[in-house]
Amino acid sequence: MSPGDFNGDGKSDVLARDSGGSLWLYPGNGHGGWLARVKVGSGWNGFTALV
């Protein structure tokens, strides 16, 4: 698993939070693009930064 690989497939991914507090995983496709986002959490609207 590499840094930024949140789903363990060996490709870089992105985590993002929307204004409603939902946390989304945008899996990388290994070619500079993204696969369909996946909701991985909720209640994150109390945080000002995700590191």
PDB file of N, H, CA, C and O in Angstrom:
ATOM      1  N   MET A   1       0.848  -1.179   0.000  1.00  0.00           N
ATOM      2  CA  MET A   1       0.000   0.000   0.000  1.00  0.00           C
ATOM      3  C   MET A   1       0.891   1.238   0.000  1.00  0.00           C
ATOM      4  O   MET A   1       1.847   1.311   0.772  1.00  0.00           O
ATOM      5  N   SER A   2       0.591   2.196  -0.844  1.00  0.00           N
ATOM      6  H   SER A   2      -0.186   2.136  -1.471  1.00  0.00           H
ATOM      7  CA  SER A   2       1.385   3.415  -0.930  1.00  0.00           C
ATOM      8  C   SER A   2       0.637   4.577  -0.273  1.00  0.00           C
ATOM      9  O   SER A   2      -0.573   4.495  -0.060  1.00  0.00           O
ATOM     10  N   PRO A   3       1.366   5.678   0.055  1.00  0.00           N
ATOM     11  CA  PRO A   3       0.676   6.845   0.620  1.00  0.00           C
ATOM     12  C   PRO A   3      -0.405   7.338  -0.334  1.00  0.00           C
ATOM     13  O   PRO A   3      -0.170   7.438  -1.539  1.00  0.00           O
ATOM     14  N   GLY A   4      -1.564   7.640   0.185  1.00  0.00           N
ATOM     15  H   GLY A   4      -1.754   7.559   1.163  1.00  0.00           H
ATOM     16  CA  GLY A   4      -2.672   8.087  -0.642  1.00  0.00           C
ATOM     17  C   GLY A   4      -3.479   6.961  -1.255  1.00  0.00           C
ATOM     18  O   GLY A   4      -4.430   7.203  -1.997  1.00  0.00           O
ATOM     19  N   ASP A   5      -3.103   5.730  -0.947  1.00  0.00           N
ATOM     20  H   ASP A   5      -2.330   5.533  -0.344  1.00  0.00           H
ATOM     21  CA  ASP A   5      -3.846   4.564  -1.433  1.00  0.00           C
ATOM     22  C   ASP A   5      -4.744   4.081  -0.299  1.00  0.00           C
ATOM     23  O   ASP A   5      -4.333   3.265   0.526  1.00  0.00           O
ATOM     24  N   PHE A   6      -5.956   4.588  -0.265  1.00  0.00           N
ATOM     25  H   PHE A   6      -6.290   5.251  -0.935  1.00  0.00           H
ATOM     26  CA  PHE A   6      -6.861   4.306   0.851  1.00  0.00           C
ATOM     27  C   PHE A   6      -7.622   2.994   0.710  1.00  0.00           C
ATOM     28  O   PHE A   6      -8.141   2.480   1.701  1.00  0.00           O
ATOM     29  N   ASN A   7      -7.701   2.445  -0.492  1.00  0.00           N
ATOM     30  H   ASN A   7      -7.280   2.863  -1.297  1.00  0.00           H
ATOM     31  CA  ASN A   7      -8.462   1.207  -0.670  1.00  0.00           C
ATOM     32  C   ASN A   7      -7.576  -0.011  -0.940  1.00  0.00           C
ATOM     33  O   ASN A   7      -8.088  -1.103  -1.183  1.00  0.00           O
ATOM     34  N   GLY A   8      -6.247   0.168  -0.901  1.00  0.00           N
ATOM     35  H   GLY A   8      -5.831   1.055  -0.703  1.00  0.00           H
ATOM     36  CA  GLY A   8      -5.332  -0.963  -1.004  1.00  0.00           C
ATOM     37  C   GLY A   8      -5.122  -1.548  -2.385  1.00  0.00           C
ATOM     38  O   GLY A   8      -4.633  -2.671  -2.507  1.00  0.00           O
ATOM     39  N   ASP A   9      -5.486  -0.806  -3.446  1.00  0.00           N
ATOM     40  H   ASP A   9      -5.884   0.106  -3.347  1.00  0.00           H
ATOM     41  CA  ASP A   9      -5.322  -1.347  -4.796  1.00  0.00           C
ATOM     42  C   ASP A   9      -4.018  -0.921  -5.470  1.00  0.00           C
ATOM     43  O   ASP A   9      -3.781  -1.259  -6.630  1.00  0.00           O
ATOM     44  N   GLY A  10      -3.170  -0.178  -4.747  1.00  0.00           N
ATOM     45  H   GLY A  10      -3.363   0.096  -3.805  1.00  0.00           H
ATOM     46  CA  GLY A  10      -1.894   0.256  -5.307  1.00  0.00           C
ATOM     47  C   GLY A  10      -1.961   1.530  -6.125  1.00  0.00           C
ATOM     48  O   GLY A  10      -0.953   1.931  -6.707  1.00  0.00           O
ATOM     49  N   LYS A  11      -3.116   2.179  -6.188  1.00  0.00           N
ATOM     50  H   LYS A  11      -3.934   1.852  -5.715  1.00  0.00           H
ATOM     51  CA  LYS A  11      -3.288   3.415  -6.958  1.00  0.00           C
ATOM     52  C   LYS A  11      -3.622   4.556  -6.005  1.00  0.00           C
ATOM     53  O   LYS A  11      -4.273   4.343  -4.982  1.00  0.00           O
ATOM     54  N   SER A  12      -3.180   5.763  -6.337  1.00  0.00           N
ATOM     55  H   SER A  12      -2.651   5.936  -7.168  1.00  0.00           H
ATOM     56  CA  SER A  12      -3.446   6.931  -5.490  1.00  0.00           C
ATOM     57  C   SER A  12      -4.922   7.294  -5.509  1.00  0.00           C
ATOM     58  O   SER A  12      -5.563   7.286  -6.560  1.00  0.00           O
ATOM     59  N   ASP A  13      -5.448   7.611  -4.343  1.00  0.00           N
ATOM     60  H   ASP A  13      -4.927   7.617  -3.490  1.00  0.00           H
ATOM     61  CA  ASP A  13      -6.855   7.972  -4.169  1.00  0.00           C
ATOM     62  C   ASP A  13      -6.947   9.344  -3.500  1.00  0.00           C
ATOM     63  O   ASP A  13      -5.943   9.890  -3.043  1.00  0.00           O
ATOM     64  N   VAL A  14      -8.150   9.887  -3.447  1.00  0.00           N
ATOM     65  H   VAL A  14      -8.966   9.443  -3.818  1.00  0.00           H
ATOM     66  CA  VAL A  14      -8.404  11.155  -2.779  1.00  0.00           C
ATOM     67  C   VAL A  14      -9.591  10.976  -1.833  1.00  0.00           C
ATOM     68  O   VAL A  14     -10.587  10.345  -2.185  1.00  0.00           O
ATOM     69  N   LEU A  15      -9.472  11.539  -0.630  1.00  0.00           N
ATOM     70  H   LEU A  15      -8.663  12.052  -0.344  1.00  0.00           H
ATOM     71  CA  LEU A  15     -10.597  11.630   0.298  1.00  0.00           C
ATOM     72  C   LEU A  15     -11.061  13.076   0.316  1.00  0.00           C
ATOM     73  O   LEU A  15     -10.233  13.987   0.342  1.00  0.00           O
ATOM     74  N   ALA A  16     -12.363  13.303   0.302  1.00  0.00           N
ATOM     75  H   ALA A  16     -13.035  12.562   0.280  1.00  0.00           H
ATOM     76  CA  ALA A  16     -12.906  14.653   0.324  1.00  0.00           C
ATOM     77  C   ALA A  16     -14.175  14.670   1.162  1.00  0.00           C
ATOM     78  O   ALA A  16     -14.902  13.680   1.243  1.00  0.00           O
ATOM     79  N   ARG A  17     -14.423  15.822   1.786  1.00  0.00           N
ATOM     80  H   ARG A  17     -13.832  16.626   1.720  1.00  0.00           H
ATOM     81  CA  ARG A  17     -15.627  16.008   2.598  1.00  0.00           C
ATOM     82  C   ARG A  17     -16.524  17.031   1.923  1.00  0.00           C
ATOM     83  O   ARG A  17     -16.046  18.059   1.442  1.00  0.00           O
ATOM     84  N   ASP A  18     -17.829  16.754   1.884  1.00  0.00           N
ATOM     85  H   ASP A  18     -18.217  15.919   2.275  1.00  0.00           H
ATOM     86  CA  ASP A  18     -18.749  17.742   1.320  1.00  0.00           C
ATOM     87  C   ASP A  18     -19.308  18.620   2.435  1.00  0.00           C
ATOM     88  O   ASP A  18     -19.031  18.378   3.609  1.00  0.00           O
ATOM     89  N   SER A  19     -20.088  19.632   2.080  1.00  0.00           N
ATOM     90  H   SER A  19     -20.313  19.828   1.126  1.00  0.00           H
ATOM     91  CA  SER A  19     -20.598  20.595   3.058  1.00  0.00           C
ATOM     92  C   SER A  19     -21.567  19.969   4.054  1.00  0.00           C
ATOM     93  O   SER A  19     -21.788  20.528   5.129  1.00  0.00           O
ATOM     94  N   GLY A  20     -22.144  18.830   3.721  1.00  0.00           N
ATOM     95  H   GLY A  20     -21.965  18.376   2.848  1.00  0.00           H
ATOM     96  CA  GLY A  20     -23.048  18.141   4.633  1.00  0.00           C
ATOM     97  C   GLY A  20     -22.331  17.242   5.631  1.00  0.00           C
ATOM     98  O   GLY A  20     -22.969  16.659   6.507  1.00  0.00           O
ATOM     99  N   GLY A  21     -21.006  17.123   5.508  1.00  0.00           N
ATOM    100  H   GLY A  21     -20.488  17.597   4.796  1.00  0.00           H
ATOM    101  CA  GLY A  21     -20.228  16.313   6.432  1.00  0.00           C
ATOM    102  C   GLY A  21     -19.981  14.889   5.985  1.00  0.00           C
ATOM    103  O   GLY A  21     -19.439  14.090   6.749  1.00  0.00           O
ATOM    104  N   SER A  22     -20.368  14.548   4.755  1.00  0.00           N
ATOM    105  H   SER A  22     -20.808  15.197   4.134  1.00  0.00           H
ATOM    106  CA  SER A  22     -20.099  13.206   4.236  1.00  0.00           C
ATOM    107  C   SER A  22     -18.657  13.120   3.742  1.00  0.00           C
ATOM    108  O   SER A  22     -18.146  14.057   3.127  1.00  0.00           O
ATOM    109  N   LEU A  23     -18.010  11.996   4.015  1.00  0.00           N
ATOM    110  H   LEU A  23     -18.425  11.236   4.514  1.00  0.00           H
ATOM    111  CA  LEU A  23     -16.640  11.761   3.572  1.00  0.00           C
ATOM    112  C   LEU A  23     -16.690  10.823   2.378  1.00  0.00           C
ATOM    113  O   LEU A  23     -17.319   9.767   2.433  1.00  0.00           O
ATOM    114  N   TRP A  24     -16.020  11.215   1.293  1.00  0.00           N
ATOM    115  H   TRP A  24     -15.508  12.073   1.248  1.00  0.00           H
ATOM    116  CA  TRP A  24     -16.059  10.475   0.034  1.00  0.00           C
ATOM    117  C   TRP A  24     -14.669  10.016  -0.366  1.00  0.00           C
ATOM    118  O   TRP A  24     -13.695  10.754  -0.219  1.00  0.00           O
ATOM    119  N   LEU A  25     -14.585   8.810  -0.866  1.00  0.00           N
ATOM    120  H   LEU A  25     -15.376   8.210  -0.985  1.00  0.00           H
ATOM    121  CA  LEU A  25     -13.361   8.272  -1.451  1.00  0.00           C
ATOM    122  C   LEU A  25     -13.501   8.346  -2.963  1.00  0.00           C
ATOM    123  O   LEU A  25     -14.460   7.830  -3.537  1.00  0.00           O
ATOM    124  N   TYR A  26     -12.530   8.995  -3.602  1.00  0.00           N
ATOM    125  H   TYR A  26     -11.750   9.414  -3.136  1.00  0.00           H
ATOM    126  CA  TYR A  26     -12.441   9.031  -5.056  1.00  0.00           C
ATOM    127  C   TYR A  26     -11.282   8.125  -5.441  1.00  0.00           C
ATOM    128  O   TYR A  26     -10.129   8.552  -5.392  1.00  0.00           O
ATOM    129  N   PRO A  27     -11.565   6.872  -5.827  1.00  0.00           N
ATOM    130  CA  PRO A  27     -10.484   5.941  -6.158  1.00  0.00           C
ATOM    131  C   PRO A  27      -9.798   6.335  -7.467  1.00  0.00           C
ATOM    132  O   PRO A  27     -10.456   6.680  -8.449  1.00  0.00           O
ATOM    133  N   GLY A  28      -8.468   6.278  -7.463  1.00  0.00           N
ATOM    134  H   GLY A  28      -7.933   5.997  -6.666  1.00  0.00           H
ATOM    135  CA  GLY A  28      -7.717   6.532  -8.683  1.00  0.00           C
ATOM    136  C   GLY A  28      -7.819   5.349  -9.632  1.00  0.00           C
ATOM    137  O   GLY A  28      -7.908   4.199  -9.201  1.00  0.00           O
ATOM    138  N   ASN A  29      -7.805   5.641 -10.927  1.00  0.00           N
ATOM    139  H   ASN A  29      -7.733   6.575 -11.277  1.00  0.00           H
ATOM    140  CA  ASN A  29      -7.895   4.558 -11.912  1.00  0.00           C
ATOM    141  C   ASN A  29      -6.523   4.113 -12.419  1.00  0.00           C
ATOM    142  O   ASN A  29      -6.437   3.225 -13.268  1.00  0.00           O
ATOM    143  N   GLY A  30      -5.438   4.728 -11.903  1.00  0.00           N
ATOM    144  H   GLY A  30      -5.508   5.450 -11.214  1.00  0.00           H
ATOM    145  CA  GLY A  30      -4.099   4.355 -12.328  1.00  0.00           C
ATOM    146  C   GLY A  30      -3.648   5.001 -13.620  1.00  0.00           C
ATOM    147  O   GLY A  30      -2.538   4.746 -14.087  1.00  0.00           O
ATOM    148  N   HIS A  31      -4.510   5.850 -14.215  1.00  0.00           N
ATOM    149  H   HIS A  31      -5.412   6.057 -13.836  1.00  0.00           H
ATOM    150  CA  HIS A  31      -4.189   6.514 -15.477  1.00  0.00           C
ATOM    151  C   HIS A  31      -4.407   8.018 -15.387  1.00  0.00           C
ATOM    152  O   HIS A  31      -4.600   8.685 -16.403  1.00  0.00           O
ATOM    153  N   GLY A  32      -4.375   8.555 -14.156  1.00  0.00           N
ATOM    154  H   GLY A  32      -4.218   8.013 -13.330  1.00  0.00           H
ATOM    155  CA  GLY A  32      -4.559   9.991 -13.957  1.00  0.00           C
ATOM    156  C   GLY A  32      -6.000  10.423 -13.810  1.00  0.00           C
ATOM    157  O   GLY A  32      -6.277  11.621 -13.759  1.00  0.00           O
ATOM    158  N   GLY A  33      -6.922   9.484 -13.742  1.00  0.00           N
ATOM    159  H   GLY A  33      -6.697   8.511 -13.784  1.00  0.00           H
ATOM    160  CA  GLY A  33      -8.342   9.808 -13.586  1.00  0.00           C
ATOM    161  C   GLY A  33      -8.912   9.142 -12.347  1.00  0.00           C
ATOM    162  O   GLY A  33      -8.182   8.590 -11.524  1.00  0.00           O
ATOM    163  N   TRP A  34     -10.221   9.204 -12.232  1.00  0.00           N
ATOM    164  H   TRP A  34     -10.815   9.652 -12.900  1.00  0.00           H
ATOM    165  CA  TRP A  34     -10.905   8.718 -11.042  1.00  0.00           C
ATOM    166  C   TRP A  34     -12.042   7.779 -11.411  1.00  0.00           C
ATOM    167  O   TRP A  34     -12.679   7.922 -12.455  1.00  0.00           O
ATOM    168  N   LEU A  35     -12.277   6.831 -10.543  1.00  0.00           N
ATOM    169  H   LEU A  35     -11.760   6.715  -9.695  1.00  0.00           H
ATOM    170  CA  LEU A  35     -13.443   5.960 -10.652  1.00  0.00           C
ATOM    171  C   LEU A  35     -14.590   6.619  -9.894  1.00  0.00           C
ATOM    172  O   LEU A  35     -14.411   7.688  -9.311  1.00  0.00           O
ATOM    173  N   ALA A  36     -15.759   5.996  -9.897  1.00  0.00           N
ATOM    174  H   ALA A  36     -15.904   5.128 -10.371  1.00  0.00           H
ATOM    175  CA  ALA A  36     -16.929   6.552  -9.209  1.00  0.00           C
ATOM    176  C   ALA A  36     -16.639   6.699  -7.722  1.00  0.00           C
ATOM    177  O   ALA A  36     -16.033   5.816  -7.114  1.00  0.00           O
ATOM    178  N   ARG A  37     -17.068   7.807  -7.138  1.00  0.00           N
ATOM    179  H   ARG A  37     -17.560   8.524  -7.632  1.00  0.00           H
ATOM    180  CA  ARG A  37     -16.836   8.050  -5.715  1.00  0.00           C
ATOM    181  C   ARG A  37     -17.642   7.073  -4.862  1.00  0.00           C
ATOM    182  O   ARG A  37     -18.677   6.552  -5.279  1.00  0.00           O
ATOM    183  N   VAL A  38     -17.125   6.842  -3.642  1.00  0.00           N
ATOM    184  H   VAL A  38     -16.285   7.265  -3.303  1.00  0.00           H
ATOM    185  CA  VAL A  38     -17.754   5.924  -2.694  1.00  0.00           C
ATOM    186  C   VAL A  38     -17.864   6.640  -1.356  1.00  0.00           C
ATOM    187  O   VAL A  38     -16.870   7.166  -0.856  1.00  0.00           O
ATOM    188  N   LYS A  39     -19.060   6.667  -0.767  1.00  0.00           N
ATOM    189  H   LYS A  39     -19.867   6.239  -1.173  1.00  0.00           H
ATOM    190  CA  LYS A  39     -19.228   7.294   0.546  1.00  0.00           C
ATOM    191  C   LYS A  39     -18.618   6.389   1.606  1.00  0.00           C
ATOM    192  O   LYS A  39     -18.967   5.212   1.705  1.00  0.00           O
ATOM    193  N   VAL A  40     -17.696   6.947   2.405  1.00  0.00           N
ATOM    194  H   VAL A  40     -17.413   7.902   2.325  1.00  0.00           H
ATOM    195  CA  VAL A  40     -17.004   6.148   3.408  1.00  0.00           C
ATOM    196  C   VAL A  40     -17.251   6.632   4.829  1.00  0.00           C
ATOM    197  O   VAL A  40     -16.722   6.048   5.774  1.00  0.00           O
ATOM    198  N   GLY A  41     -18.041   7.687   5.002  1.00  0.00           N
ATOM    199  H   GLY A  41     -18.471   8.162   4.234  1.00  0.00           H
ATOM    200  CA  GLY A  41     -18.317   8.161   6.352  1.00  0.00           C
ATOM    201  C   GLY A  41     -19.265   9.338   6.348  1.00  0.00           C
ATOM    202  O   GLY A  41     -19.578   9.903   5.301  1.00  0.00           O
ATOM    203  N   SER A  42     -19.715   9.699   7.533  1.00  0.00           N
ATOM    204  H   SER A  42     -19.461   9.240   8.384  1.00  0.00           H
ATOM    205  CA  SER A  42     -20.571  10.874   7.701  1.00  0.00           C
ATOM    206  C   SER A  42     -20.255  11.505   9.051  1.00  0.00           C
ATOM    207  O   SER A  42     -19.560  10.905   9.870  1.00  0.00           O
ATOM    208  N   GLY A  43     -20.758  12.699   9.283  1.00  0.00           N
ATOM    209  H   GLY A  43     -21.323  13.186   8.617  1.00  0.00           H
ATOM    210  CA  GLY A  43     -20.517  13.400  10.531  1.00  0.00           C
ATOM    211  C   GLY A  43     -19.181  14.116  10.591  1.00  0.00           C
ATOM    212  O   GLY A  43     -18.722  14.464  11.679  1.00  0.00           O
ATOM    213  N   TRP A  44     -18.552  14.345   9.461  1.00  0.00           N
ATOM    214  H   TRP A  44     -18.926  14.063   8.577  1.00  0.00           H
ATOM    215  CA  TRP A  44     -17.244  14.982   9.407  1.00  0.00           C
ATOM    216  C   TRP A  44     -17.334  16.507   9.297  1.00  0.00           C
ATOM    217  O   TRP A  44     -16.303  17.160   9.139  1.00  0.00           O
ATOM    218  N   ASN A  45     -18.530  17.094   9.375  1.00  0.00           N
ATOM    219  H   ASN A  45     -19.368  16.563   9.503  1.00  0.00           H
ATOM    220  CA  ASN A  45     -18.679  18.533   9.214  1.00  0.00           C
ATOM    221  C   ASN A  45     -18.147  19.329  10.403  1.00  0.00           C
ATOM    222  O   ASN A  45     -18.048  20.552  10.304  1.00  0.00           O
ATOM    223  N   GLY A  46     -17.804  18.701  11.507  1.00  0.00           N
ATOM    224  H   GLY A  46     -17.884  17.707  11.587  1.00  0.00           H
ATOM    225  CA  GLY A  46     -17.223  19.393  12.660  1.00  0.00           C
ATOM    226  C   GLY A  46     -15.737  19.642  12.527  1.00  0.00           C
ATOM    227  O   GLY A  46     -15.141  20.309  13.372  1.00  0.00           O
ATOM    228  N   PHE A  47     -15.127  19.110  11.469  1.00  0.00           N
ATOM    229  H   PHE A  47     -15.611  18.568  10.782  1.00  0.00           H
ATOM    230  CA  PHE A  47     -13.688  19.245  11.271  1.00  0.00           C
ATOM    231  C   PHE A  47     -13.388  20.344  10.261  1.00  0.00           C
ATOM    232  O   PHE A  47     -14.124  20.520   9.290  1.00  0.00           O
ATOM    233  N   THR A  48     -12.300  21.089  10.492  1.00  0.00           N
ATOM    234  H   THR A  48     -11.702  20.946  11.281  1.00  0.00           H
ATOM    235  CA  THR A  48     -11.908  22.158   9.571  1.00  0.00           C
ATOM    236  C   THR A  48     -10.831  21.702   8.597  1.00  0.00           C
ATOM    237  O   THR A  48     -10.583  22.379   7.599  1.00  0.00           O
ATOM    238  N   ALA A  49     -10.187  20.571   8.864  1.00  0.00           N
ATOM    239  H   ALA A  49     -10.389  20.022   9.674  1.00  0.00           H
ATOM    240  CA  ALA A  49      -9.135  20.072   7.970  1.00  0.00           C
ATOM    241  C   ALA A  49      -9.054  18.560   8.093  1.00  0.00           C
ATOM    242  O   ALA A  49      -9.272  18.005   9.170  1.00  0.00           O
ATOM    243  N   LEU A  50      -8.741  17.896   6.988  1.00  0.00           N
ATOM    244  H   LEU A  50      -8.564  18.347   6.113  1.00  0.00           H
ATOM    245  CA  LEU A  50      -8.481  16.468   6.963  1.00  0.00           C
ATOM    246  C   LEU A  50      -7.048  16.286   6.488  1.00  0.00           C
ATOM    247  O   LEU A  50      -6.688  16.753   5.407  1.00  0.00           O
ATOM    248  N   VAL A  51      -6.246  15.627   7.267  1.00  0.00           N
ATOM    249  H   VAL A  51      -6.538  15.247   8.145  1.00  0.00           H
ATOM    250  CA  VAL A  51      -4.831  15.479   6.927  1.00  0.00           C
ATOM    251  C   VAL A  51      -4.481  14.013   6.793  1.00  0.00           C
ATOM    252  O   VAL A  51      -3.332  13.676   6.510  1.00  0.00           O
TER     253      VAL A  51
END
